[in-house]
Amino acid sequence: MAMNNQITRRALLRGAGSGLGSIAMTAMLAEQGYAGVRHDPNVARKPHHPPKAKSVIFLFMEGAPSHIDLFDPKPRLNELHGQPMPASFGRPITAMGTAGNTLMGSPREWKQHGKGGIWISELYPHIARHADKLAVLRSCQSDGLNHAGGVGQMNTGDILSGRPSLGAWVTYGLGTGNKNLPTFISMIDEREPFGNAKNWGAGFLPAVYQGTLFRQGPSPILNTKLGQGDTDERQRARLSYLAAQNRDYATLHEDDSNLEARLRSFELAYAMQKSGPEAVDLSQETEETRELYGLNQPETAVFGRNCLLGRRLVERGVRFVELYCGSGSGWDAHSKLENNHKKWCKASDRPVAALIEDLDRRGMLQDTLVIWGGEFGRTPFNEKGDGRDHNPWGFSMFFAGGGVRGGQTIGTTDEIGLRAVERPTHVHDIHSSILWLMGLDHLKLTYLHNGRAERPTKLGGEHMVKELWEG
């Protein structure tokens, strides 16, 4: 007869069996994507349908490049230069109250490039050589009038804070593509972007799905080098002890996703002490490759380095990489647009073209989706005489690789480039299209939050840009 505080052999076996059964059930539910069941980000998950792209490299031109000076020529705008905007175009509410200013034409020289005849201005000569790999979407729309809202929405789908970033949704939906590097990485250039960490944050998803920030300099990954006099064995023992203490604490705080994320980050940091430095070691690249990306020129060295790192990361299984060019609103040309855009086009043209060429010649472009764009476009009327205001009503982005059918232009804006008129495409539709190319259906990718099955595109995303991949 067993005492009250003892466990019989039969009870032990019965309890163990139930426990193993619940573990198996939880794993199966997580594998099938049921909301409320935590997925293990260390495990690759099955996509909803066969993906066309394995990885994404999002080239974020923060500050908003002018579409009517890069990819969307407007002869009629040049004809109306210096005149008030015709009443037929309406008068939008703008960030700086400039809708009553006179129209400002574009001094650009335009040429059609590639077999598809894509119009690209002289500011992007290197990118123009890859025109037949590009699909230019000229009819993008967003809701943010200012940079904080615009950058936030392009990253998270909302102008307000609190929602997961697109990279976090991809990580949640697909899990890892490698064991020793983060699944989602953001890289900045000169400064942190508007909104800072919310742009790569997990929002209401468990914190373990947030992105990892890589910085400029010789050590873009923080805290991966052993301290002076430290050893691998000592570091492993210290982390094991810390993990045991944290897991004891976690049993009392099961809903604390920040603690879970911290545990995961310690383990990942340990793994990255060996793989991380190798991944960011550009000395392994040939001089020809370094020259291709413009690493030897001061104007292109910063973003060129980030683009080359982006290629190395997706080569090693990172699923989502975001590279900021002009972080901190560098492209924000409220005045002196000519000087501003010449600077940032010079900084990005060669590196972006090099990334596309490098991926292509390595056989990686076919399953790496490259995206170029900012938070919105710029107005056809002037600000301060030589600049342009914010324009979320119609602007351009381009896509390459990852199943995209190149050499085409999709959608149009009106005669002066103010509003999308043919094939208007909201940020939610852009996000649902990116997710589809990654093998994820935005309607099925849900997470139970406050009693509601939330999805990446909120209540939108139903108008996917199928022209990107359909013939």
C-alpha positions as CSV (number, residue, x, y, z in Angstrom):
1,M,0.0,0.0,0.0
2,A,1.5,3.3,-1.1
3,M,1.7,6.3,1.3
4,N,-0.3,9.4,0.3
5,N,2.8,11.3,-0.7
6,Q,4.1,8.5,-2.9
7,I,3.3,7.6,-6.5
8,T,2.5,4.0,-7.4
9,R,4.1,2.4,-10.4
10,R,0.8,2.2,-12.2
11,A,0.1,5.9,-11.6
12,L,3.5,6.9,-12.8
13,L,3.1,5.0,-16.1
14,R,-0.4,6.4,-16.6
15,G,0.8,9.9,-15.9
16,A,3.8,9.6,-18.2
17,G,1.7,8.2,-21.0
18,S,-0.7,11.2,-20.7
19,G,2.2,13.6,-20.7
20,L,3.8,12.1,-23.8
21,G,0.4,12.1,-25.5
22,S,-0.1,15.8,-24.8
23,I,3.4,16.6,-26.1
24,A,2.6,14.8,-29.3
25,M,-0.8,16.4,-29.6
26,T,0.7,19.9,-29.1
27,A,3.4,19.2,-31.8
28,M,0.7,18.0,-34.3
29,L,-1.5,21.0,-33.6
30,A,1.5,23.4,-34.1
31,E,2.5,21.6,-37.3
32,Q,-1.0,22.1,-38.7
33,G,-1.0,25.8,-37.8
34,Y,-3.8,26.0,-35.3
35,A,-4.0,29.5,-33.7
36,G,-2.9,29.8,-30.1
37,V,-0.4,26.9,-30.4
38,R,3.1,28.2,-30.3
39,H,5.3,27.1,-33.1
40,D,9.0,26.3,-32.6
41,P,11.0,28.9,-34.7
42,N,13.9,26.5,-34.7
43,V,12.0,24.1,-36.9
44,A,11.1,24.6,-40.6
45,R,7.3,24.4,-41.2
46,K,5.4,23.4,-44.3
47,P,4.1,26.2,-46.5
48,H,0.5,26.4,-47.4
49,H,1.3,25.8,-51.1
50,P,4.5,25.3,-53.1
51,P,6.6,28.5,-52.8
52,K,8.2,30.3,-55.6
53,A,10.6,32.1,-53.3
54,K,12.6,30.7,-50.4
55,S,13.9,34.1,-49.2
56,V,13.1,37.8,-49.4
57,I,15.5,40.7,-49.6
58,F,13.6,43.9,-49.1
59,L,15.6,47.0,-50.2
60,F,13.9,49.8,-48.2
61,M,14.6,53.3,-49.6
62,E,13.5,55.1,-46.5
63,G,12.3,58.7,-46.9
64,A,10.3,58.0,-50.0
65,P,12.0,58.2,-53.5
66,S,10.2,60.1,-56.2
67,H,8.5,57.7,-58.6
68,I,8.0,60.5,-61.2
69,D,11.8,60.9,-61.3
70,L,12.7,57.2,-61.4
71,F,10.2,54.8,-62.9
72,D,7.0,56.7,-63.9
73,P,7.7,59.4,-66.5
74,K,5.0,62.1,-66.9
75,P,5.2,64.2,-70.1
76,R,2.0,66.0,-69.2
77,L,3.4,67.1,-65.9
78,N,6.3,68.7,-67.7
79,E,3.9,70.5,-70.0
80,L,2.1,71.9,-66.9
81,H,5.3,72.9,-65.1
82,G,4.9,76.1,-63.0
83,Q,1.1,76.1,-63.4
84,P,-1.5,75.5,-60.7
85,M,-2.8,71.9,-60.5
86,P,-6.0,71.5,-62.6
87,A,-9.1,71.2,-60.4
88,S,-9.9,67.9,-62.1
89,F,-7.1,66.2,-60.2
90,G,-8.7,67.2,-56.8
91,R,-6.8,68.7,-53.9
92,P,-5.4,66.1,-51.4
93,I,-4.5,66.8,-47.8
94,T,-0.7,66.7,-47.7
95,A,1.8,66.3,-44.9
96,M,3.2,69.8,-45.4
97,G,0.1,71.5,-46.8
98,T,1.6,72.0,-50.2
99,A,-1.4,70.9,-52.4
100,G,-1.9,74.5,-53.5
101,N,1.6,74.9,-54.8
102,T,2.4,74.9,-58.5
103,L,3.3,71.7,-60.4
104,M,6.9,70.8,-60.8
105,G,8.0,68.8,-63.9
106,S,10.9,66.3,-63.9
107,P,14.2,67.2,-65.6
108,R,15.0,63.6,-66.1
109,E,16.2,61.9,-69.2
110,W,14.1,58.8,-69.9
111,K,14.8,55.7,-71.9
112,Q,13.0,52.4,-72.4
113,H,15.1,49.4,-71.4
114,G,15.0,45.7,-72.1
115,K,12.6,43.7,-74.3
116,G,9.8,44.8,-72.1
117,G,10.5,48.5,-72.7
118,I,10.5,49.5,-69.0
119,W,10.9,53.3,-68.6
120,I,13.8,54.1,-66.2
121,S,15.4,57.5,-65.7
122,E,19.1,58.2,-66.1
123,L,19.5,58.2,-62.3
124,Y,19.5,54.4,-62.3
125,P,21.7,53.3,-65.2
126,H,23.0,50.1,-63.5
127,I,19.6,48.9,-62.5
128,A,18.3,49.7,-66.0
129,R,20.6,47.0,-67.4
130,H,18.5,44.4,-65.6
131,A,15.1,45.8,-66.8
132,D,14.0,42.4,-68.1
133,K,14.3,40.9,-64.6
134,L,12.1,43.7,-63.1
135,A,8.4,43.9,-62.6
136,V,7.6,47.6,-61.9
137,L,4.4,48.2,-60.0
138,R,3.5,51.8,-60.6
139,S,0.2,51.9,-58.7
140,C,1.1,51.4,-55.1
141,Q,-1.0,53.0,-52.3
142,S,-0.6,53.4,-48.6
143,D,-2.3,55.3,-45.7
144,G,0.5,57.1,-44.0
145,L,1.0,60.8,-44.6
146,N,4.1,61.0,-42.5
147,H,7.2,58.8,-42.3
148,A,6.5,57.2,-39.0
149,G,3.1,55.9,-40.2
150,G,4.3,55.2,-43.8
151,V,7.4,53.2,-42.7
152,G,5.3,51.4,-40.1
153,Q,2.6,50.4,-42.5
154,M,5.0,49.2,-45.2
155,N,6.7,47.0,-42.5
156,T,3.7,46.0,-40.4
157,G,0.6,46.7,-42.4
158,D,-0.6,49.5,-40.0
159,I,0.3,53.1,-39.5
160,L,-0.1,52.6,-35.7
161,S,2.3,50.6,-33.5
162,G,1.5,47.1,-32.1
163,R,1.3,44.8,-35.1
164,P,3.9,42.2,-36.2
165,S,6.3,43.1,-39.0
166,L,6.1,41.2,-42.3
167,G,9.3,39.4,-41.5
168,A,8.0,38.2,-38.2
169,W,4.9,36.8,-39.9
170,V,7.1,34.9,-42.3
171,T,9.2,33.6,-39.4
172,Y,6.0,32.5,-37.6
173,G,4.6,30.9,-40.7
174,L,7.7,29.1,-42.1
175,G,10.0,28.7,-39.1
176,T,13.8,28.7,-39.7
177,G,15.7,27.9,-42.8
178,N,19.0,27.4,-40.8
179,K,20.2,26.5,-37.4
180,N,22.9,29.0,-36.6
181,L,21.6,32.4,-37.8
182,P,18.4,34.4,-37.2
183,T,15.5,33.8,-39.6
184,F,14.7,37.5,-40.0
185,I,17.4,40.2,-40.1
186,S,17.3,44.0,-40.6
187,M,20.3,46.1,-41.5
188,I,20.5,49.9,-41.3
189,D,23.0,52.2,-42.9
190,E,23.6,55.6,-41.3
191,R,20.8,55.9,-38.7
192,E,17.9,53.8,-37.4
193,P,14.7,54.2,-39.4
194,F,11.5,55.9,-38.3
195,G,9.8,53.7,-35.7
196,N,13.1,51.9,-34.9
197,A,12.5,48.4,-33.5
198,K,8.8,48.2,-34.3
199,N,9.8,47.8,-38.0
200,W,11.3,44.4,-37.3
201,G,9.3,43.7,-34.1
202,A,6.9,40.8,-33.4
203,G,4.0,42.9,-32.2
204,F,1.4,40.6,-30.5
205,L,3.2,37.5,-31.8
206,P,5.5,35.8,-29.3
207,A,8.7,37.9,-29.1
208,V,10.8,35.0,-30.4
209,Y,9.6,35.9,-33.9
210,Q,11.1,39.4,-34.0
211,G,13.9,40.3,-36.3
212,T,17.6,40.7,-35.4
213,L,19.2,44.1,-36.0
214,F,22.6,44.1,-37.8
215,R,24.6,47.3,-37.5
216,Q,27.3,49.0,-39.5
217,G,31.0,48.4,-38.7
218,P,33.3,45.3,-38.4
219,S,30.9,43.6,-35.9
220,P,27.4,43.9,-37.2
221,I,26.1,41.2,-34.8
222,L,26.4,42.3,-31.1
223,N,27.6,40.0,-28.3
224,T,28.9,37.2,-30.5
225,K,32.5,37.5,-29.5
226,L,33.9,35.7,-26.4
227,G,35.3,38.0,-23.7
228,Q,39.0,38.2,-23.1
229,G,40.2,35.0,-21.4
230,D,36.9,33.3,-21.9
231,T,36.6,29.8,-23.4
232,D,33.9,28.0,-25.4
233,E,33.5,25.4,-22.6
234,R,33.1,28.1,-19.9
235,Q,30.6,30.0,-22.1
236,R,28.6,26.8,-22.7
237,A,28.5,26.0,-19.0
238,R,27.4,29.5,-18.1
239,L,24.6,29.5,-20.6
240,S,23.4,26.1,-19.6
241,Y,23.2,27.1,-15.9
242,L,21.4,30.4,-16.9
243,A,19.0,28.5,-19.1
244,A,18.2,26.1,-16.3
245,Q,17.5,29.0,-13.9
246,N,15.4,30.8,-16.6
247,R,13.3,27.6,-17.3
248,D,12.6,27.2,-13.6
249,Y,11.3,30.7,-13.6
250,A,9.4,30.2,-16.9
251,T,7.3,27.4,-15.3
252,L,5.7,30.0,-13.1
253,H,5.3,32.5,-16.0
254,E,4.2,30.4,-19.0
255,D,2.7,33.3,-20.9
256,D,5.8,35.5,-20.8
257,S,7.0,35.4,-24.5
258,N,9.7,37.9,-23.8
259,L,11.4,35.4,-21.5
260,E,11.0,32.7,-24.1
261,A,12.6,35.0,-26.7
262,R,15.5,35.7,-24.4
263,L,16.1,32.0,-23.8
264,R,16.1,31.5,-27.6
265,S,18.4,34.5,-28.1
266,F,21.0,33.2,-25.7
267,E,21.0,29.8,-27.5
268,L,21.2,31.5,-30.9
269,A,24.0,33.9,-29.8
270,Y,26.0,30.9,-28.7
271,A,25.5,29.2,-32.1
272,M,26.3,32.4,-33.9
273,Q,29.7,32.7,-32.1
274,K,30.9,30.3,-34.7
275,S,28.6,30.9,-37.7
276,G,28.0,34.6,-37.3
277,P,31.5,36.0,-37.8
278,E,31.9,33.7,-40.9
279,A,28.7,34.9,-42.4
280,V,29.6,38.6,-42.2
281,D,33.3,38.1,-43.2
282,L,33.5,39.8,-46.5
283,S,37.2,39.1,-46.8
284,Q,36.1,35.7,-48.2
285,E,34.7,37.5,-51.3
286,T,36.8,38.0,-54.4
287,E,38.0,41.4,-55.4
288,E,35.8,41.2,-58.5
289,T,32.7,40.7,-56.3
290,R,33.7,43.6,-54.0
291,E,34.2,45.8,-57.0
292,L,30.8,44.7,-58.4
293,Y,29.0,45.9,-55.3
294,G,31.0,49.2,-55.1
295,L,32.8,48.4,-51.9
296,N,35.8,50.3,-53.1
297,Q,33.9,53.6,-53.7
298,P,32.9,55.8,-50.8
299,E,29.5,56.6,-52.4
300,T,28.4,53.0,-52.6
301,A,30.5,51.3,-49.9
302,V,27.9,51.3,-47.1
303,F,24.8,50.1,-49.0
304,G,27.0,47.9,-51.2
305,R,28.3,46.1,-48.1
306,N,24.8,45.6,-46.8
307,C,23.6,44.2,-50.2
308,L,26.6,41.8,-50.3
309,L,25.8,40.7,-46.7
310,G,22.2,40.2,-47.8
311,R,23.3,37.8,-50.5
312,R,25.6,35.9,-48.0
313,L,22.7,35.6,-45.5
314,V,20.1,34.2,-47.8
315,E,22.8,31.9,-49.1
316,R,23.0,30.5,-45.6
317,G,19.3,30.0,-45.2
318,V,18.1,33.4,-43.7
319,R,14.5,33.7,-44.9
320,F,13.8,37.5,-44.7
321,V,16.4,40.3,-45.0
322,E,15.6,43.9,-45.0
323,L,18.2,46.4,-46.0
324,Y,17.7,50.1,-45.3
325,C,19.1,52.7,-47.7
326,G,18.8,56.2,-46.3
327,S,17.5,55.1,-42.9
328,G,16.3,58.1,-40.9
329,S,14.5,59.5,-44.0
330,G,17.5,60.1,-46.3
331,W,15.3,60.2,-49.4
332,D,13.0,62.8,-47.9
333,A,13.5,65.5,-50.5
334,H,11.2,68.4,-49.3
335,S,13.8,70.7,-50.9
336,K,16.8,70.3,-53.2
337,L,15.4,67.1,-54.7
338,E,18.1,67.1,-57.4
339,N,21.0,66.9,-55.0
340,N,19.1,64.5,-52.7
341,H,18.2,62.0,-55.3
342,K,21.5,62.1,-57.1
343,K,23.2,61.2,-53.8
344,W,20.9,58.3,-52.9
345,C,20.5,57.0,-56.4
346,K,24.3,56.9,-56.6
347,A,24.5,55.1,-53.2
348,S,21.9,52.4,-54.3
349,D,22.2,52.0,-58.1
350,R,25.3,49.9,-58.3
351,P,24.7,47.8,-55.2
352,V,21.1,46.9,-56.1
353,A,22.2,46.0,-59.7
354,A,25.1,44.0,-58.3
355,L,22.8,42.1,-55.9
356,I,20.5,41.1,-58.8
357,E,23.4,40.1,-61.0
358,D,25.2,38.2,-58.3
359,L,22.1,36.3,-57.2
360,D,21.4,35.5,-60.9
361,R,24.8,34.1,-61.7
362,R,24.8,32.0,-58.6
363,G,21.5,30.5,-59.5
364,M,19.8,32.1,-56.5
365,L,17.6,34.7,-58.1
366,Q,15.0,32.2,-59.1
367,D,14.1,31.5,-55.5
368,T,15.1,34.9,-53.9
369,L,12.5,37.6,-54.1
370,V,14.1,41.1,-54.3
371,I,11.9,44.1,-53.5
372,W,12.8,47.7,-54.0
373,G,10.6,50.6,-52.6
374,G,10.0,53.1,-49.9
375,E,7.1,54.1,-47.6
376,F,5.4,56.2,-50.3
377,G,6.2,58.4,-53.3
378,R,6.4,62.1,-53.8
379,T,4.0,64.8,-55.1
380,P,3.9,66.3,-58.6
381,F,3.6,69.8,-57.1
382,N,6.6,71.5,-55.5
383,E,7.6,72.2,-52.0
384,K,9.9,75.1,-51.3
385,G,10.3,75.5,-55.0
386,D,12.7,72.6,-55.6
387,G,11.4,69.7,-53.6
388,R,8.3,67.4,-53.4
389,D,5.9,66.5,-50.6
390,H,4.8,63.0,-49.5
391,N,2.5,61.1,-51.8
392,P,0.8,57.9,-50.5
393,W,-1.9,57.9,-53.3
394,G,0.2,56.5,-56.1
395,F,3.9,55.4,-56.2
396,S,6.3,52.8,-57.6
397,M,8.0,49.7,-56.3
398,F,9.8,46.9,-58.3
399,F,10.2,43.2,-57.8
400,A,12.7,40.7,-59.2
401,G,13.4,37.0,-58.9
402,G,11.5,34.6,-56.6
403,G,9.0,33.6,-59.4
404,V,8.4,37.1,-60.6
405,R,7.8,37.6,-64.3
406,G,10.3,40.3,-65.3
407,G,10.2,42.8,-68.1
408,Q,6.8,44.3,-67.3
409,T,5.1,47.3,-65.9
410,I,1.9,46.9,-63.8
411,G,-0.6,49.6,-63.1
412,T,-0.6,53.3,-63.8
413,T,-0.9,56.7,-62.1
414,D,-2.8,59.7,-63.5
415,E,-1.2,62.1,-66.0
416,I,0.7,64.0,-63.3
417,G,1.6,61.0,-61.1
418,L,-0.6,62.0,-58.2
419,R,-2.9,59.0,-57.8
420,A,-3.1,55.4,-58.9
421,V,-5.8,55.0,-61.5
422,E,-5.2,51.6,-63.1
423,R,-4.7,48.5,-60.9
424,P,-4.5,50.4,-57.5
425,T,-2.5,48.2,-55.1
426,H,-2.7,48.8,-51.3
427,V,0.2,47.8,-49.0
428,H,-2.0,44.9,-47.8
429,D,-2.2,43.6,-51.3
430,I,1.6,44.0,-51.7
431,H,2.0,42.0,-48.4
432,S,-0.4,39.2,-49.4
433,S,1.4,38.9,-52.7
434,I,4.8,38.6,-51.0
435,L,3.5,36.0,-48.7
436,W,1.9,34.1,-51.6
437,L,5.3,33.9,-53.4
438,M,6.8,32.6,-50.1
439,G,4.2,29.8,-50.0
440,L,1.9,31.4,-47.4
441,D,-1.8,32.3,-47.8
442,H,-2.5,35.4,-45.8
443,L,-6.0,34.2,-45.0
444,K,-4.7,31.0,-43.4
445,L,-1.7,32.6,-41.6
446,T,-3.5,33.5,-38.3
447,Y,-2.7,34.1,-34.7
448,L,-5.2,34.2,-31.9
449,H,-4.9,37.5,-30.2
450,N,-7.5,39.0,-27.8
451,G,-10.0,36.4,-28.9
452,R,-9.6,37.2,-32.6
453,A,-7.7,35.3,-35.3
454,E,-5.4,38.0,-36.5
455,R,-3.7,37.9,-39.9
456,P,-0.9,39.9,-41.6
457,T,-3.2,41.9,-43.8
458,K,-5.9,42.8,-41.3
459,L,-9.1,43.0,-43.3
460,G,-7.4,43.6,-46.7
461,G,-5.0,41.9,-49.1
462,E,-7.7,40.3,-51.2
463,H,-6.4,41.9,-54.4
464,M,-3.0,40.1,-54.8
465,V,-0.9,41.2,-57.7
466,K,-1.0,37.9,-59.5
467,E,0.4,39.6,-62.6
468,L,3.8,39.4,-60.8
469,W,3.9,35.7,-61.4
470,E,1.2,34.8,-63.9
471,G,1.8,35.0,-67.6
